[in-house]
């Protein structure tokens, strides 16, 4: 940017000097033509002056030319100092929160474009940071508020069991089941607080080891059997046998756990969750598909954002902290892979690519 501006200024200085020199030559030739058209006597002042000029013409021309060059350079030097003042004033607008564009003289058009680009990026970053911070603060407030509800229920039912000695076995079992459910919900909410803390205070890193990806998927699917049964879901795995891949098993397990959990939460009852994994020459390709309400394009564009939740709900178990998919994307990216989402005709797809050696 500075180099281009310097080149522009020097080009203009040389152009101006060249034009001035040509002008001097034109004036000199014009003066000589006029001089030849008149007759002067030797005692006339004009004649004596012309003779003096003719005798020292070269020196006089060089002197005038040097004065012209100095004048041009000084003029552009002063103008350059003015550019510095203009850019210093404009630099103050870079940190302003308004969306007004920066305007500079035409000579600084390239500088103007770059400063406006920097300003727009800064404004966008500030806006995104504020939105993210607001979402995080809202979620913390919501979670803190929701901690009270299950805790009150647990205390209430346990107090009832403690104080009332004549409660039937059936009613005791019912109250204990409700208390256990509320306690589990309380644990989920507390885990979400820890999830937010870990995500903000630690930097995710991977420790790769070679694993059998097909066996890992089978094991994770098996652990979700009780949750599948709650919604009468079927889960099918179509995988190449013995998929050997070098990855961080614990981090990758977290990704698959989150994707399957989301598939369960957002699946129709009595439907099927399909998981495919195939190893090719350049890496492993996976797809997690479930049948549920079609997700709009606007939501798909934000689905991997931190603290973003599809349903926006904090009252249901599906409404988590909105970190799962954001962390999943980060883990996949750390493995030099990709994760994308799509939704059409009541199907939701998450596709993952992982290189064999990250």
N, C-alpha and C positions, 0 to 999 in steps of 0.2 A: 504493500500500500504506500509506504513512505518512498520507496524507490521509484514507483510509477509517478508520484507527485513531483519528485525531484526532476525526473526526466522531462515531465511536461513543462515545468518552469524553465529549465535550461533550453528546451526546444523553442519556447516562446521568446526567450532572451535572444537567442541566435537569429531567430526569424526577424525580430524587431531590429536588431543591429544590421542585418542584411538589407532590410527595406530602407533603413536610415542611410546606409552607405550608398545604395542605388539612388536615393533621393538627392544626396549631396552631389553625386556624379551628374545627375540630370540638371541640377541647378548650375553646376559648373559649365556644362556644355551649353546650356541656354544662355548663360552670361557671356560666354565666349562668342556665340553667334550674334548677340546684340552688340557686343563690343566691335565686331568686324563691320557692322552696318553703319557705324558713326565715325566721323573724322574728328580728331582732337588735336589741338595745338599743344606744343611741347610745354608751354608755360601754364597750361590749365591744371588746376588741382586734380580734376578727375583723371587726366592723363597720367600725372605723377603717381596718383594712387594706384591706377591700373598697372603701371610699370613696377611699382613696389610689390604688388600682389603677384605679378608674373615672375619676378625674381625669387620670391619665396613661396611659390605656389605649393610645392610638395610639402614643405614644413607646415604651411598654413592648413593644407588639407588634412595632414595627419593630426594636427592639433585639434581641429574642429571634429575630426572623426573620433579622437580619443575622448573629447568632451561629451560627444554623443553616446559613446559606449558607456562611459561612467554614469551619465544621466540614466540610461536604460537600466543598467545593473542596479543602481540605487533605487530606481522606481520599483523594480521587481523585488528587491530586497525588502523595501517597505511593505510591498504587497504581501510578501511571504510572512512577514511578522504579523500582518493583519490576518492571514490564514491561521496562524497559531492561536490568536485571540478567538477567532471564530470557532476553531475546533475545541478549544478549552471550554468555551461556553456551551458548545454542543455536547461535550462529554458529560456535562452535568445533567443533560436530559436522558443519558443512558440509564441512570438509576431512578428516574422518575417513574411513578406507577401508571401514568396516563398512557394512552395509546397513540398520542400525537407523533407523527413522523418528524424526523430531523431534516431540516432543509439547510443546505450549504450552497455556496456559489457554484456556478456551472463547472469551474475548474476543478472542484473537489467532488465531482459527481460520483466517482468510484469510492471515495472515502464516505460519502453520504450513504451509498447503498450498503456498504459494509457495516457502518454504524447502525443503520436501521435494522439490518439483519441481526446484529448482536442484541439490540434492544428488544426485538420481537421474541428472540429466544429466551432472553432474561425474563420478560413478562410472562411468557408461557411457563417457564420453570417455576416462577414464584406462584403463579396461579395453581399449578398442579400440586406444589408443595402445601399450599394453604388448603386445597381440597382434601388432600391425603391426611393432613393433620386434623382437619375437621371431622373426617370420617372416623379416624382413630379415636378422637376425643368423644365423639358421639357413641361409639361402640363401647368404650370404657364406662361411660355413664349408663348406657343400657345394661351392660353386664352387671355393674354394681347394683343397679336397681333390681335386676332379675335375681341376684343372689338372695335377696330378702324373701322372695316368694317361696322357693323350695325349702329354705331354712325354717321359715315360719311353719310350713306344713309338717316338716319332720319333728320340730319341737312340739307342735300341737298334738300330733298323733301319738308320739312317745309319752307325752304327759298324760294323755287320755288312758293309755295302756297302763301307766304307772299308778294313776289315781283310782281308776275303776277296776276293782277286783272281780266284779261279776260279769265281765264281758265274755261272751261265748267264744269258743275256739275258732269258729268260722269268722266272727267279726275281728278277733285278734289277728288271724291270718290276713284278712283284708287290710287292716290298718298297717300291719307290718309290710305288706306288699306295696302299699301306697308310700310308706316312709322310705322303703328301699328305692323305689322309683324316683322319689324326690331327692334322695341323697345322691343317686347316680347323676341326676340332672345338675345338682350342686357341684359334683366332681367335674362334670363337663365344663361348667362355667369357670371354675377355678383353673382348669387346664387351659382354657382359652386366654385367661389372664397371663399365665406363664408363657403361652405361645406368643402373645404380643410382646412380652418382655424379651424373650429369646430372639425374636425376629429383629428387634430394634438394637439390641446390645451386642450381638455376636455376628461374626462374618462367617457365612457358610463356606466350608471347604470340603473337599472329597479325599477319601483315602481308598484308592482303587485296589481291588483284588479280583481274581478270576472266579466267576460263579457260573452255575447252570441256571439260566434265566427261566427256563421252562419249569424246573422244579420249584423255584421261588414263587412263581405265579400260582402253581398248584397248591402250595402251602398256604399262601395268603387267602386264596379263594376258600379253602377248607375252613379257615378260621372265621370266615364271615357266614358260615352256614346258619347260625341262629338268626342273624339279621335277615338273611334271605327268606327264612321260614316265616318271619313276622309278616311279610307282605306276599307270601306265597310266590316268591321269585325263583326262577331257574337261572343258573349261571353256567355257560358253556365256554370251554377253553379249546381253541384250535391253535396248536403250536407245533412248530418244528421241534423234534426231539433233540435233546442235548445242545441247546443253544449256549455256547460258551462265550462269555463277554466279560471284559475287565471293567469293573465299576465299583462304586461305593455301595455295598449291599444294603447297609442301614438306611442311607439316604434314598436309594431307589425304592426300597420297601415302603418308605414314607410316601413316595409319589403314588405307587400302586394302591396303597391303603386309602389315600385320599380320593383317587379316581373311582375306586369301587364303592367307597362310602357315599360319594356324590351320586353315583349311578343308582344306588339303593334309595337314597333320599328323594331323587327326582324321577323315579320309575313308576309307571302304572302298576297297580297290583296285578298279580297273575301274569306278569310279562317275563321276558327273558333278557338277561344281560349277556352280551356276547363279547368275548375277548379273543383276539387273534394275535399271534406273534410268529414272525417268519424271519429267518436269517438269510441275508443275501450277501453278495460279495463285498459290498461297501458298508454293511452294518445290519442292524436289526430294526424291523418295522413292526409296530404294534398298533392295535386299534381297540378302544373300549367303546362299546355301543350299548345304549339302553333305550327303551321305549318310554317316552314321556312327552310332556307338553313342549312344543317347538319353542326354542329360544330365539328371540328376535335378534336381528343383526346388530342393533345398538348394544344389547347386553353382551353379545358375543365379542364385540370389540373391546369390552371392558372386563371380560371374565377373568383375565389374569392380573388385574390390578390389585394392589394391596388393599385389604379391608373392604373389598367389594363383594356383596352377596347378591345372588340372583333374585331371591324373593324379598330381600330387604327386611325380613322379619327377624325379630329377636325373641318371639314368643314360642317358636317351634324348635325342635331339635335339629331341624335342617338349617336353621339360622345360626351359623357359627360366626367366628370372628372375621371370616372373609380373607383368611391368610393361606388356606390350604393350596389353592391353585397358584397363587403368587409364588409360594415357596416351591411348589412342584416345578414351575417353569424355571425358577432359578437353579434348582438342582439339575434339571435336564440340560440347561445351558452350560452349567459347570462341567458336564460330561461331553460338551461340544455337540449336543444333540438339539432337536427341535420338538416342540409340542404345539399342536394347533387344535382348534375346536370348530365344529360345524353343527348345524341343526336344520333338519328338513323333514317334512312329512311325519312329525311326531317321533323323530329319532334324534338322538344326541350322540355325537361322535367326538372322541378325543384321539388324535393320532400322534404317535411318538416315533421319532427316529433317534437311534443311538448308534454311534460308531462302535465297532468291536473293541478298538483301543482308543479311549478318549484322549 
